[in-house]
């Protein structure tokens, strides 16, 4: 297997692991903070144990050496992990994943503001298409069952927060930030704990937690390792698969119809980002 095929396989497996994320949040029919505690706590613990078992404490010392950039990344990861669960509980899964797919737009803006990078004509055109697409999704929240603009707004915060963390991580790209993900998830779970009853789940729901945590660890590993072998444009294209498959999975399992407006707006957002990434990929090749 050549290097590119290896990268494509690893990244695809990582994306497929993250597809059921929103479905599991739906199945954990409980207070959003309780679901966020278990989601972040279990996945953070599994990532922590995996790193300690195979690499020891060195990766954590390297993350600590990144200073405020690493701290921003960790805080952003922890906050976005909690807000994602809140968003899924407040609006439709389709709205959440389509809105979060716009994250590259926020990343480009933050890179312009904080890193001084120029916004390319390609990205400006992409933004000009994505923003109306998000507007269509927001409009549909008043017309579609299970959708609400409150959750849409939280999903926007998820996209912006996560993009801010990635922008900070780019300043220290020589350091793997995967250990920072475990610190972020465990830290957010610990901060949530005093305000919830973590055992307020039905018995059968506890059986979901190990599988849920393992899938998140798989997604984190795949999306962290894949970019070492393939270009960022290829990674971005594969990540868009999650935005397509997640609403379909929830629709099939739980019967949650995304609604025509979410499908139209999501199609605009996903299409614009897909074309933008394809342009980058074709230019490089």
DRENZAFI-139930 format. One record per residue: residue number from 1; x, y, z of N, C-alpha, C, O in turn. Coordinates in steps of 0.001 Angstrom, whole numbers. Layout:
N
(site NUM,(X,Y,Z),(X,Y,Z),(X,Y,Z),(X,Y,Z)) ...
end
This chain:
285
(site 1,(855,-1198,0),(0,0,0),(894,1252,0),(1771,1400,851)) (site 2,(650,2167,-990),(1476,3364,-1040),(1045,4371,30),(40,4181,715)) (site 3,(1831,5447,155),(1612,6413,1230),(248,7080,1109),(-466,7228,2101)) (site 4,(-118,7486,-117),(-1395,8185,-284),(-2579,7269,40),(-3525,7684,710)) (site 5,(-2523,6031,-436),(-3605,5091,-150),(-3731,4853,1348),(-4839,4746,1874)) (site 6,(-2600,4770,2032),(-2614,4591,3481),(-3287,5782,4163),(-4107,5605,5063)) (site 7,(-2938,6988,3733),(-3543,8179,4315),(-5034,8260,4060),(-5808,8625,4945)) (site 8,(-5436,7914,2830),(-6859,7936,2495),(-7632,6926,3335),(-8731,7218,3808)) (site 9,(-7058,5735,3522),(-7725,4699,4306),(-7862,5114,5765),(-8936,4979,6351)) (site 10,(-6781,5617,6353),(-6804,6010,7761),(-7811,7142,7988),(-8591,7110,8940)) (site 11,(-7783,8140,7103),(-8682,9285,7260),(-10132,8874,7054),(-11013,9323,7787)) (site 12,(-10388,8028,6066),(-11756,7563,5818),(-12302,6804,7018),(-13453,6999,7409)) (site 13,(-11480,5938,7602),(-11912,5200,8796),(-12202,6170,9950),(-13157,5981,10704)) (site 14,(-11369,7205,10075),(-11607,8211,11112),(-12927,8941,10907),(-13665,9186,11862)) (site 15,(-13220,9288,9650),(-14478,9970,9341),(-15666,9059,9617),(-16664,9504,10184)) (site 16,(-15574,7791,9226),(-16672,6850,9448),(-16925,6639,10943),(-18059,6397,11356)) (site 17,(-15873,6732,11743),(-16045,6604,13197),(-16811,7786,13785),(-17538,7624,14765)) (site 18,(-16657,8961,13203),(-17315,10143,13762),(-18755,10290,13257),(-19524,11068,13823)) (site 19,(-19130,9562,12208),(-20488,9665,11659),(-21565,9389,12707),(-22543,10134,12765)) (site 20,(-21428,8336,13552),(-22501,8063,14523),(-22501,8980,15750),(-23324,8798,16646)) (site 21,(-21606,9948,15806),(-21476,10800,16991),(-22816,11420,17383),(-23262,11273,18521)) (site 22,(-23452,12108,16443),(-24719,12781,16742),(-25829,11785,17047),(-26719,12080,17845)) (site 23,(-25790,10602,16420),(-26787,9570,16719),(-26679,9128,18172),(-27698,8970,18844)) (site 24,(-25457,8926,18667),(-25275,8510,20055),(-25763,9585,21016),(-26332,9270,22061)) (site 25,(-25545,10854,20673),(-26056,11935,21521),(-27575,11875,21593),(-28164,12078,22654)) (site 26,(-28203,11593,20456),(-29660,11439,20428),(-30117,10238,21272),(-31115,10324,21987)) (site 27,(-29388,9132,21186),(-29765,7926,21925),(-29586,8101,23431),(-30317,7505,24221)) (site 28,(-28609,8922,23823),(-28435,9241,25246),(-29454,10319,25607),(-29109,11487,25785)) (site 29,(-30704,9903,25711),(-31822,10828,25914),(-31811,11328,27354),(-32553,10839,28205)) (site 30,(-30951,12313,27607),(-30780,12828,28964),(-30388,14298,28886),(-30352,14880,27802)) (site 31,(-30101,14887,30020),(-29645,16272,30057),(-28381,16419,29204),(-27486,15578,29286)) (site 32,(-28296,17475,28387),(-27127,17638,27512),(-25796,17609,28251),(-24818,17067,27736)) (site 33,(-25744,18180,29443),(-24488,18199,30189),(-24098,16800,30669),(-22912,16487,30766)) (site 34,(-25091,15960,30970),(-24796,14576,31349),(-24200,13838,30154),(-23205,13124,30285)) (site 35,(-24822,14020,28983),(-24306,13379,27766),(-22905,13889,27438),(-22034,13114,27042)) (site 36,(-22689,15203,27605),(-21371,15779,27323),(-20330,15246,28290),(-19185,15011,27903)) (site 37,(-20721,15052,29561),(-19792,14504,30560),(-19304,13122,30135),(-18100,12864,30128)) (site 38,(-20223,12239,29783),(-19830,10884,29407),(-19099,10856,28074),(-18123,10123,27915)) (site 39,(-19562,11645,27120),(-18911,11688,25795),(-17461,12122,25934),(-16548,11443,25464)) (site 40,(-17260,13261,26584),(-15911,13809,26706),(-15063,13017,27690),(-13875,12795,27457)) (site 41,(-15683,12588,28802),(-14918,11900,29830),(-14370,10561,29359),(-13188,10273,29544)) (site 42,(-15223,9742,28750),(-14770,8416,28317),(-13756,8523,27183),(-12715,7867,27217)) (site 43,(-14053,9347,26181),(-13126,9461,25049),(-11806,10079,25494),(-10743,9650,25046)) (site 44,(-11861,11086,26374),(-10627,11686,26873),(-9785,10701,27652),(-8560,10688,27529)) (site 45,(-10445,9864,28463),(-9719,8861,29251),(-9083,7806,28348),(-7941,7407,28576)) (site 46,(-9810,7350,27323),(-9272,6334,26417),(-8070,6866,25634),(-7080,6159,25449)) (site 47,(-8167,8122,25174),(-7036,8717,24457),(-5837,8848,25390),(-4705,8565,24997)) (site 48,(-6086,9279,26630),(-5024,9428,27624),(-4318,8096,27863),(-3089,8029,27834)) (site 49,(-5091,7033,28100),(-4501,5724,28383),(-3739,5194,27173),(-2682,4582,27326)) (site 50,(-4273,5429,25959),(-3599,4967,24747),(-2247,5632,24562),(-1265,4970,24226)) (site 51,(-2193,6954,24783),(-934,7683,24624),(72,7258,25682),(1246,7049,25376)) (site 52,(-382,7127,26934),(524,6721,28007),(1073,5316,27757),(2235,5039,28050)) (site 53,(233,4433,27214),(652,3049,26996),(1698,2939,25888),(2628,2140,25992)) (site 54,(1554,3732,24834),(2429,3577,23674),(3556,4613,23598),(4591,4355,22984)) (site 55,(3358,5797,24224),(4352,6858,24085),(4807,7456,25399),(5760,8235,25428)) (site 56,(4141,7105,26484),(4516,7663,27771),(4043,9104,27943),(3052,9517,27340)) (site 57,(4748,9852,28757),(4323,11225,29070),(4939,12278,28150),(4577,13452,28227)) (site 58,(5865,11870,27280),(6551,12843,26434),(5592,13687,25588),(5764,14905,25532)) (site 59,(4581,13087,24923),(3674,13911,24113),(2967,14996,24928),(2708,16081,24409)) (site 60,(2655,14722,26181),(1991,15713,27021),(2950,16846,27390),(2547,18006,27474)) (site 61,(4217,16503,27607),(5214,17550,27883),(5406,18433,26655),(5598,19643,26781)) (site 62,(5354,17833,25476),(5499,18613,24246),(4333,19584,24076),(4529,20734,23683)) (site 63,(3117,19117,24374),(1955,20010,24292),(2087,21141,25309),(1772,22291,25004)) (site 64,(2550,20819,26513),(2724,21839,27545),(3734,22901,27119),(3628,24061,27519)) (site 65,(4719,22500,26300),(5750,23446,25859),(5232,24446,24832),(5924,25411,24510)) (site 66,(4025,24229,24312),(3488,25134,23282),(2908,26417,23875),(2519,27319,23134)) (site 67,(2848,26503,25192),(2417,27739,25836),(970,28094,25577),(93,27231,25603)) (site 68,(719,29389,25324),(-670,29843,25208),(-1361,29319,23958),(-2587,29213,23929)) (site 69,(-587,28988,22921),(-1216,28417,21735),(-1832,27046,22054),(-2950,26747,21635)) (site 70,(-1096,26231,22791),(-1635,24949,23209),(-2816,25114,24145),(-3781,24353,24070)) (site 71,(-2748,26102,25028),(-3850,26343,25964),(-5120,26741,25217),(-6215,26284,25548)) (site 72,(-4964,27592,24211),(-6133,27998,23409),(-6745,26787,22717),(-7965,26626,22690)) (site 73,(-5884,25934,22155),(-6376,24731,21481),(-7151,23849,22450),(-8240,23379,22123)) (site 74,(-6605,23622,23632),(-7240,22747,24619),(-8585,23319,25067),(-9580,22597,25136)) (site 75,(-8609,24613,25371),(-9864,25237,25795),(-10912,25154,24685),(-12076,24846,24942)) (site 76,(-10488,25433,23448),(-11424,25395,22318),(-11973,23992,22100),(-13162,23826,21826)) (site 77,(-11118,22982,22221),(-11562,21599,22066),(-12579,21233,23141),(-13615,20639,22841)) (site 78,(-12293,21582,24377),(-13199,21256,25469),(-14542,21949,25328),(-15589,21326,25505)) (site 79,(-14514,23238,25010),(-15753,24009,24872),(-16576,23510,23689),(-17787,23322,23808)) (site 80,(-15925,23295,22552),(-16670,22850,21365),(-17250,21454,21574),(-18321,21149,21048)) (site 81,(-16552,20593,22342),(-17076,19266,22625),(-18377,19323,23405),(-19293,18543,23144)) (site 82,(-18467,20240,24360),(-19691,20402,25145),(-20787,21065,24304),(-21939,20634,24325)) (site 83,(-20424,22101,23575),(-21417,22817,22776),(-22011,21940,21678),(-23175,22108,21316)) (site 84,(-21220,21002,21145),(-21742,20099,20121),(-22927,19301,20664),(-23954,19174,19998)) (site 85,(-22780,18769,21866),(-23868,17992,22471),(-25088,18881,22709),(-26221,18463,22471)) (site 86,(-24855,20106,23179),(-25956,21044,23410),(-26674,21348,22100),(-27904,21369,22058)) (site 87,(-25918,21583,21033),(-26517,21908,19740),(-27389,20772,19224),(-28491,21009,18731)) (site 88,(-26900,19539,19334),(-27663,18382,18855),(-28965,18230,19634),(-29958,17736,19101)) (site 89,(-28959,18654,20894),(-30181,18571,21698),(-31155,19706,21412),(-32334,19604,21751)) (site 90,(-30687,20775,20800),(-31544,21943,20591),(-32084,22062,19169),(-33082,22748,18948)) (site 91,(-31443,21408,18204),(-31906,21512,16821),(-31668,20184,16113),(-31179,19231,16720)) (site 92,(-32009,20123,14840),(-31879,18863,14115),(-30413,18525,13857),(-29565,19411,13754)) (site 93,(-30134,17231,13754),(-28773,16781,13472),(-28293,17331,12139),(-27137,17734,12012)) (site 94,(-29175,17349,11144),(-28797,17861,9824),(-28315,19301,9927),(-27280,19654,9360)) (site 95,(-29062,20135,10649),(-28650,21525,10804),(-27285,21627,11467),(-26441,22421,11050)) (site 96,(-27071,20818,12504),(-25803,20882,13246),(-24627,20535,12344),(-23659,21292,12268)) (site 97,(-24703,19399,11661),(-23535,18958,10879),(-23316,19838,9653),(-22174,20053,9245)) (site 98,(-24387,20349,9062),(-24217,21231,7910),(-23582,22552,8329),(-22732,23088,7618)) (site 99,(-23992,23077,9481),(-23424,24339,9965),(-21966,24147,10367),(-21118,24979,10043)) (site 100,(-21667,23052,11073),(-20289,22804,11496),(-19381,22587,10289),(-18181,22853,10361)) (site 101,(-19940,22110,9189),(-19138,21924,7973),(-18554,23238,7466),(-17587,23238,6703)) (site 102,(-19143,24363,7892),(-18646,25674,7456),(-17400,26098,8221),(-16902,27205,8020)) (site 103,(-16891,25237,9094),(-15726,25568,9910),(-14544,26114,9108),(-13895,27048,9579)) (site 104,(-14225,25572,7898),(-13095,26136,7150),(-13230,27638,6877),(-12228,28345,6774)) (site 105,(-14462,28116,6760),(-14671,29543,6545),(-14202,30338,7761),(-13535,31364,7624)) (site 106,(-14558,29853,8953),(-14118,30529,10176),(-12595,30412,10337),(-11934,31357,10767)) (site 107,(-12054,29250,9991),(-10606,29057,10104),(-9858,30036,9198),(-8827,30586,9585)) (site 108,(-10387,30250,7990),(-9752,31191,7063),(-9811,32621,7608),(-8840,33370,7507)) (site 109,(-10950,32989,8183),(-11085,34332,8756),(-10127,34530,9931),(-9476,35569,10034)) (site 110,(-10043,33535,10816),(-9155,33644,11970),(-7688,33668,11536),(-6867,34362,12135)) (site 111,(-7370,32908,10496),(-5996,32920,9987),(-5645,34287,9425),(-4508,34744,9545)) (site 112,(-6629,34939,8811),(-6409,36302,8282),(-6205,37288,9421),(-5322,38144,9357)) (site 113,(-7033,37168,10481),(-6991,38129,11577),(-5769,37919,12468),(-5082,38880,12813)) (site 114,(-5494,36663,12844),(-4487,36391,13861),(-3135,35961,13288),(-2103,36136,13936)) (site 115,(-3138,35399,12078),(-1882,34939,11490),(-1438,35796,10312),(-346,35609,9775)) (site 116,(-2293,36742,9913),(-1932,37628,8818),(-1920,36975,7455),(-1313,37504,6524)) (site 117,(-2586,35823,7313),(-2622,35137,6024),(-3664,35779,5102),(-4731,36208,5542)) (site 118,(-3326,35830,3826),(-4220,36459,2857),(-5380,35537,2525),(-5204,34328,2370)) (site 119,(-6575,36122,2416),(-7737,35358,1964),(-7682,35234,441),(-7733,36241,-266)) (site 120,(-7579,34028,-55),(-7482,33811,-1492),(-8822,34089,-2170),(-9867,33992,-1527)) (site 121,(-8809,34433,-3458),(-10071,34597,-4194),(-10948,33357,-4096),(-12171,33468,-4003)) (site 122,(-10330,32172,-4116),(-11098,30927,-3988),(-11877,30894,-2689),(-13054,30536,-2685)) (site 123,(-11237,31264,-1578),(-11911,31234,-285),(-12974,32319,-190),(-14022,32101,418)) (site 124,(-12722,33482,-779),(-13730,34548,-771),(-14988,34111,-1516),(-16104,34371,-1068)) (site 125,(-14801,33446,-2658),(-15952,32930,-3416),(-16678,31857,-2607),(-17907,31818,-2571)) (site 126,(-15903,30988,-1960),(-16502,29929,-1129),(-17355,30540,-23),(-18478,30095,216)) (site 127,(-16826,31558,651),(-17582,32215,1716),(-18864,32848,1180),(-19915,32793,1818)) (site 128,(-18755,33453,-11),(-19916,34116,-603),(-21037,33138,-906),(-22202,33531,-974)) (site 129,(-20700,31867,-1089),(-21708,30838,-1339),(-22157,30196,-35),(-23343,29912,138)) (site 130,(-21227,29964,883),(-21547,29268,2132),(-22496,30090,3001),(-23439,29541,3570)) (site 131,(-22259,31391,3111),(-23083,32227,3999),(-24563,32180,3610),(-25398,31981,4493)) (site 132,(-24931,32353,2335),(-26351,32191,1986),(-26882,30793,2281),(-28043,30635,2660)) (site 133,(-26035,29778,2108),(-26448,28416,2441),(-26807,28289,3914),(-27805,27661,4268)) (site 134,(-25979,28894,4774),(-26286,28896,6203),(-27573,29664,6491),(-28334,29301,7388)) (site 135,(-27809,30732,5721),(-29050,31484,5874),(-30271,30651,5540),(-31301,30764,6206)) (site 136,(-30169,29817,4518),(-31279,28924,4146),(-31547,27922,5262),(-32701,27646,5589)) (site 137,(-30480,27378,5846),(-30637,26434,6960),(-31335,27116,8132),(-32249,26548,8729)) (site 138,(-30906,28333,8460),(-31509,29064,9573),(-32983,29361,9293),(-33818,29265,10192)) (site 139,(-33298,29721,8053),(-34698,29980,7693),(-35548,28734,7891),(-36671,28807,8388)) (site 140,(-35001,27594,7499),(-35746,26344,7620),(-35985,25914,9042),(-36851,25076,9292)) (site 141,(-35234,26468,9998),(-35415,26085,11401),(-36781,26500,11926),(-37274,25932,12901)) (site 142,(-37391,27484,11284),(-38730,27892,11680),(-39815,27087,11002),(-40996,27237,11315)) (site 143,(-39418,26227,10066),(-40385,25459,9285),(-40301,23958,9527),(-41225,23226,9173)) (site 144,(-39204,23483,10127),(-38936,22051,10225),(-39049,21576,11669),(-38567,22233,12592)) (site 145,(-39689,20427,11851),(-39794,19828,13175),(-38408,19448,13695),(-37545,19027,12925)) (site 146,(-38202,19599,14993),(-36935,19291,15680),(-35837,20310,15410),(-34745,20190,15967)) (site 147,(-36093,21303,14579),(-35076,22315,14295),(-35448,23632,14980),(-36621,23999,15048)) (site 148,(-34434,24331,15483),(-34675,25616,16143),(-33424,26470,16003),(-32300,25967,16018)) (site 149,(-33643,27766,15867),(-32508,28664,15630),(-31582,28739,16842),(-30407,29073,16695)) (site 150,(-32090,28435,18033),(-31212,28418,19211),(-30086,27404,19019),(-28914,27703,19247)) (site 151,(-30469,26192,18592),(-29465,25167,18354),(-28561,25505,17186),(-27372,25188,17196)) (site 152,(-29137,26159,16164),(-28326,26577,15018),(-27240,27554,15459),(-26098,27480,15004)) (site 153,(-27610,28459,16341),(-26644,29448,16833),(-25534,28769,17635),(-24366,29146,17528)) (site 154,(-25901,27767,18439),(-24890,27027,19197),(-23960,26287,18234),(-22753,26220,18466)) (site 155,(-24519,25729,17151),(-23701,25029,16153),(-22710,25984,15491),(-21576,25599,15208)) (site 156,(-23127,27221,15244),(-22205,28233,14715),(-21064,28466,15697),(-19908,28606,15298)) (site 157,(-21402,28507,16993),(-20367,28681,18017),(-19403,27497,18035),(-18204,27672,18253)) (site 158,(-19933,26278,17802),(-19068,25097,17731),(-18066,25255,16592),(-16866,25051,16775)) (site 159,(-18573,25622,15406),(-17700,25773,14242),(-16639,26844,14478),(-15469,26650,14149)) (site 160,(-17055,27980,15052),(-16117,29081,15276),(-15094,28724,16353),(-13908,29018,16205)) (site 161,(-15546,28092,17433),(-14638,27727,18526),(-13620,26701,18072),(-12426,26834,18343)) (site 162,(-14101,25666,17372),(-13196,24623,16897),(-12181,25199,15916),(-11000,24853,15962)) (site 163,(-12645,26079,15028),(-11745,26708,14062),(-10702,27562,14769),(-9547,27606,14346)) (site 164,(-11099,28240,15842),(-10145,29036,16602),(-9058,28170,17218),(-7887,28548,17237)) (site 165,(-9457,26996,17724),(-8472,26081,18280),(-7495,25580,17235),(-6292,25507,17487)) (site 166,(-8006,25237,16064),(-7136,24761,14991),(-6191,25858,14512),(-5044,25583,14162)) (site 167,(-6667,27092,14497),(-5820,28213,14094),(-4659,28377,15072),(-3524,28613,14657)) (site 168,(-4941,28252,16366),(-3880,28337,17370),(-2889,27183,17204),(-1680,27366,17341)) (site 169,(-3420,25991,16907),(-2554,24815,16751),(-1616,24955,15562),(-531,24374,15556)) (site 170,(-2023,25719,14559),(-1172,25894,13381),(113,26639,13712),(1108,26499,13000)) (site 171,(107,27420,14770),(1314,28143,15178),(2347,27198,15791),(3527,27532,15897)) (site 172,(1879,26006,16194),(2799,25028,16802),(2612,23692,16090),(2501,22647,16730)) (site 173,(2578,23737,14759),(2233,22551,13974),(3275,21438,14081),(3017,20302,13683)) (site 174,(4456,21768,14621),(5484,20741,14782),(5183,19796,15941),(5858,18780,16105)) (site 175,(4173,20126,16746),(3800,19303,17900),(2446,18659,17647),(1505,19340,17238)) (site 176,(2333,17350,17885),(1046,16664,17787),(152,17107,18937),(546,17034,20102)) (site 177,(-1061,17572,18605),(-1961,18079,19628),(-2975,17039,20088),(-3910,17370,20816)) (site 178,(-2803,15781,19672),(-3720,14730,20114),(-3756,14617,21639),(-4839,14464,22203)) (site 179,(-2598,14686,22336),(-2671,14663,23806),(-3501,15820,24362),(-4148,15690,25400)) (site 180,(-3473,16959,23653),(-4279,18099,24077),(-5765,17811,24020),(-6540,18361,24803)) (site 181,(-6167,16943,23088),(-7578,16565,22987),(-8012,15816,24241),(-9093,16066,24775)) (site 182,(-7169,14899,24712),(-7514,14155,25934),(-7602,15083,27139),(-8496,14938,27972)) (site 183,(-6679,16035,27235),(-6707,17001,28336),(-7976,17854,28254),(-8618,18130,29267)) (site 184,(-8323,18263,27039),(-9514,19092,26846),(-10777,18353,27247),(-11620,18888,27967)) (site 185,(-10903,17112,26774),(-12108,16342,27062),(-12227,16004,28549),(-13295,16151,29144)) (site 186,(-11120,15550,29141),(-11160,15223,30568),(-11393,16475,31420),(-12133,16439,32404)) (site 187,(-10759,17570,31033),(-10935,18816,31783),(-12369,19308,31744),(-12912,19727,32766)) (site 188,(-12990,19260,30566),(-14378,19712,30452),(-15308,18804,31243),(-16268,19279,31850)) (site 189,(-15031,17483,31243),(-15866,16550,32001),(-15763,16833,33500),(-16768,16795,34211)) (site 190,(-14563,17112,33974),(-14364,17411,35398),(-15088,18693,35792),(-15676,18769,36871)) (site 191,(-15048,19705,34919),(-15719,20974,35214),(-17238,20828,35225),(-17927,21533,35963)) (site 192,(-17759,19914,34409),(-19206,19687,34350),(-19704,18927,35561),(-20822,19160,36022)) (site 193,(-18891,18021,36084),(-19312,17049,37102),(-20063,17650,38293),(-21072,17077,38704)) (site 194,(-19618,18794,38875),(-20333,19306,40065),(-21778,19732,39791),(-22557,19907,40727)) (site 195,(-22138,19897,38524),(-23453,20446,38198),(-24446,19387,37695),(-25561,19728,37303)) (site 196,(-24053,18119,37704),(-24914,17082,37136),(-24952,15850,38033),(-24163,15701,38966)) (site 197,(-25895,14980,37712),(-25914,13626,38269),(-25491,12690,37140),(-26315,12338,36297)) (site 198,(-24222,12281,37108),(-23727,11512,35963),(-24401,10160,35777),(-24307,9564,34704)) (site 199,(-25080,9672,36812),(-25718,8358,36715),(-27214,8465,36406),(-27982,7527,36619)) (site 200,(-27600,9632,35900),(-28992,9826,35536),(-29315,9296,34151),(-30002,9954,33369)) (site 201,(-28816,8105,33852),(-29091,7439,32583),(-29855,6155,32843),(-29747,5567,33919)) (site 202,(-30625,5721,31860),(-31258,4417,31963),(-30198,3332,31805),(-29153,3548,31191)) (site 203,(-30488,2162,32371),(-29499,1091,32402),(-28928,728,31050),(-27718,547,30913)) (site 204,(-29804,619,30025),(-29318,195,28706),(-28416,1249,28074),(-27589,925,27222)) (site 205,(-28570,2520,28486),(-27755,3575,27890),(-26287,3452,28288),(-25402,3867,27539)) (site 206,(-26024,2881,29471),(-24637,2723,29901),(-23875,1759,28988),(-22655,1857,28860)) (site 207,(-24592,832,28355),(-23929,-90,27435),(-23465,618,26171),(-22583,124,25468)) (site 208,(-24053,1770,25881),(-23646,2530,24696),(-22312,3249,24907),(-21581,3508,23951)) (site 209,(-22005,3566,26156),(-20888,4464,26439),(-19530,3935,25975),(-18780,4692,25359)) (site 210,(-19174,2660,26241),(-17868,2191,25756),(-17746,2243,24233),(-16699,2610,23699)) (site 211,(-18829,1872,23539),(-18808,1917,22072),(-18674,3354,21594),(-17918,3650,20669)) (site 212,(-19411,4229,22233),(-19369,5650,21894),(-17958,6206,22062),(-17430,6875,21174)) (site 213,(-17360,5917,23215),(-16004,6400,23465),(-14999,5846,22478),(-14116,6568,22015)) (site 214,(-15131,4547,22148),(-14199,3923,21201),(-14305,4558,19821),(-13294,4733,19141)) (site 215,(-15523,4904,19400),(-15700,5528,18086),(-15057,6915,18050),(-14440,7293,17054)) (site 216,(-15205,7670,19138),(-14609,9010,19176),(-13087,8915,19162),(-12412,9711,18510)) (site 217,(-12547,7921,19897),(-11100,7716,19873),(-10646,7345,18465),(-9620,7833,17990)) (site 218,(-11417,6471,17794),(-11080,6094,16423),(-11093,7276,15484),(-10220,7404,14625)) (site 219,(-12089,8151,15643),(-12165,9334,14777),(-11008,10283,15051),(-10409,10825,14122)) (site 220,(-10690,10488,16349),(-9586,11389,16697),(-8266,10868,16160),(-7440,11637,15668)) (site 221,(-8067,9549,16256),(-6813,8955,15779),(-6700,9042,14265),(-5655,9415,13731)) (site 222,(-7784,8693,13577),(-7758,8711,12119),(-7549,10105,11557),(-6784,10294,10611)) (site 223,(-8240,11091,12146),(-8133,12462,11638),(-6838,13130,12062),(-6449,14147,11488)) (site 224,(-6162,12569,13067),(-4856,13106,13470),(-3729,12491,12647),(-2761,13173,12311)) (site 225,(-3852,11190,12318),(-2782,10496,11602),(-2900,10653,10087),(-1885,10730,9395)) (site 226,(-4119,10701,9570),(-4315,10776,8118),(-3600,11926,7434),(-2968,11723,6398)) (site 227,(-3683,13144,7992),(-3037,14287,7342),(-1521,14182,7219),(-906,14987,6520)) (site 228,(-903,13200,7887),(540,13019,7736),(882,12436,6363),(2021,12538,5908)) (site 229,(-102,11826,5710),(162,11105,4467),(-543,11708,3252),(-140,11441,2120)) (site 230,(-1581,12511,3458),(-2304,13110,2338),(-2439,14612,2573),(-2173,15104,3670)) (site 231,(-2851,15326,1546),(-2943,16785,1631),(-4145,17211,2455),(-5081,16438,2661)) (site 232,(-4103,18457,2924),(-5218,18990,3714),(-6491,19065,2884),(-7588,18916,3421)) (site 233,(-6356,19297,1577),(-7542,19344,711),(-8221,17982,651),(-9449,17901,667)) (site 234,(-7433,16912,581),(-7998,15562,559),(-8667,15242,1897),(-9735,14630,1931)) (site 235,(-8042,15655,2989),(-8638,15452,4306),(-9972,16191,4399),(-10966,15631,4862)) (site 236,(-9990,17445,3956),(-11205,18255,4029),(-12337,17638,3217),(-13493,17665,3640)) (site 237,(-12010,17081,2053),(-13033,16440,1230),(-13611,15217,1938),(-14822,15001,1918)) (site 238,(-12758,14427,2557),(-13233,13228,3236),(-14075,13580,4460),(-15046,12889,4769)) (site 239,(-13706,14649,5153),(-14463,15056,6333),(-15887,15459,5956),(-16806,15306,6760)) (site 240,(-16075,15969,4747),(-17415,16340,4300),(-18351,15132,4243),(-19572,15286,4286)) (site 241,(-17777,13933,4148),(-18618,12729,4136),(-19423,12615,5424),(-20554,12130,5415)) (site 242,(-18841,13062,6523),(-19564,12999,7802),(-20811,13861,7750),(-21846,13484,8299)) (site 243,(-20728,15013,7099),(-21876,15901,6996),(-22988,15297,6141),(-24159,15640,6303)) (site 244,(-22621,14406,5243),(-23604,13750,4383),(-24217,12540,5081),(-25435,12362,5066)) (site 245,(-23368,11706,5694),(-23837,10432,6239),(-24528,10571,7596),(-25450,9811,7890)) (site 246,(-24098,11535,8439),(-24666,11646,9786),(-26175,11914,9763),(-26910,11224,10470)) (site 247,(-26672,12884,8984),(-28126,13094,8953),(-28879,11893,8378),(-29989,11582,8808)) (site 248,(-28261,11225,7402),(-28911,10045,6822),(-29034,8944,7868),(-30073,8290,7964)) (site 249,(-27973,8736,8654),(-27990,7695,9684),(-29069,7984,10730),(-29815,7084,11117)) (site 250,(-29152,9228,11183),(-30165,9595,12178),(-31563,9479,11581),(-32503,9079,12268)) (site 251,(-31701,9825,10315),(-32984,9722,9615),(-33435,8256,9552),(-34598,7943,9809)) (site 252,(-32502,7370,9206),(-32830,5950,9076),(-33141,5322,10431),(-34109,4571,10550)) (site 253,(-32339,5615,11453),(-32477,4963,12759),(-33609,5573,13585),(-34390,4848,14200)) (site 254,(-33699,6901,13600),(-34656,7565,14473),(-35807,8238,13731),(-36728,8757,14361)) (site 255,(-35764,8234,12408),(-36840,8837,11632),(-36865,10353,11683),(-37917,10956,11468)) (site 256,(-35716,10993,11968),(-35652,12456,12039),(-35460,13037,10643),(-34357,13028,10097)) (site 257,(-36539,13537,10085),(-36486,14119,8739),(-35756,15463,8794),(-36175,16358,9529)) (site 258,(-34669,15619,8027),(-33921,16879,8095),(-34687,18079,7554),(-34369,19217,7897)) (site 259,(-35678,17847,6724),(-36448,18957,6158),(-35837,19472,4867),(-34624,19406,4672)) (site 260,(-36681,19981,3995),(-36229,20384,2667),(-35268,21567,2720),(-34324,21642,1934)) (site 261,(-35513,22501,3660),(-34648,23685,3731),(-33244,23323,4192),(-32261,23860,3682)) (site 262,(-33151,22418,5152),(-31829,21969,5607),(-31096,21246,4489),(-29883,21398,4341)) (site 263,(-31818,20465,3704),(-31183,19748,2600),(-30702,20717,1523),(-29624,20536,958)) (site 264,(-31497,21735,1243),(-31087,22721,232),(-29888,23522,734),(-28868,23620,52)) (site 265,(-30019,24094,1934),(-28919,24882,2490),(-27673,24050,2709),(-26564,24500,2423)) (site 266,(-27852,22823,3220),(-26708,21941,3421),(-26046,21566,2113),(-24822,21464,2033)) (site 267,(-26870,21359,1073),(-26309,21054,-241),(-25453,22194,-773),(-24410,21967,-1387)) (site 268,(-25906,23433,-531),(-25140,24606,-962),(-23807,24671,-215),(-22759,24885,-824)) (site 269,(-23855,24484,1116),(-22644,24559,1939),(-21657,23455,1562),(-20485,23723,1296)) (site 270,(-22144,22209,1541),(-21268,21074,1241),(-20731,21176,-185),(-19555,20908,-432)) (site 271,(-21604,21568,-1129),(-21168,21694,-2524),(-20083,22736,-2699),(-19100,22508,-3404)) (site 272,(-20266,23897,-2046),(-19269,24966,-2161),(-17926,24538,-1586),(-16880,24796,-2182)) (site 273,(-17955,23884,-429),(-16713,23443,191),(-16051,22326,-608),(-14826,22276,-715)) (site 274,(-16864,21429,-1168),(-16316,20331,-1969),(-15620,20868,-3216),(-14512,20442,-3541)) (site 275,(-16265,21801,-3914),(-15669,22385,-5111),(-14390,23142,-4757),(-13387,23054,-5465)) (site 276,(-14440,23889,-3650),(-13264,24651,-3217),(-12082,23732,-2959),(-10967,24021,-3392)) (site 277,(-12313,22627,-2257),(-11227,21688,-1953),(-10754,20938,-3193),(-9571,20621,-3317)) (site 278,(-11671,20658,-4105),(-11277,20003,-5352),(-10378,20900,-6192),(-9437,20427,-6828)) (site 279,(-10672,22201,-6190),(-9841,23152,-6927),(-8414,23128,-6384),(-7449,23088,-7147)) (site 280,(-8294,23154,-5043),(-6960,23090,-4421),(-6251,21811,-4793),(-5066,21824,-5125)) (site 281,(-6966,20710,-4739),(-6381,19404,-5026),(-5897,19315,-6464),(-4809,18802,-6727)) (site 282,(-6696,19811,-7390),(-6334,19765,-8820),(-5137,20654,-9103),(-4268,20299,-9899)) (site 283,(-5090,21815,-8448),(-3947,22715,-8658),(-2644,22090,-8190),(-1614,22219,-8851)) (site 284,(-2690,21412,-7048),(-1476,20822,-6498),(-1009,19646,-7359),(190,19405,-7498)) (site 285,(-1951,18931,-7923),(-1570,17789,-8745),(-1103,18227,-10143),(-745,17385,-10966)) 
end
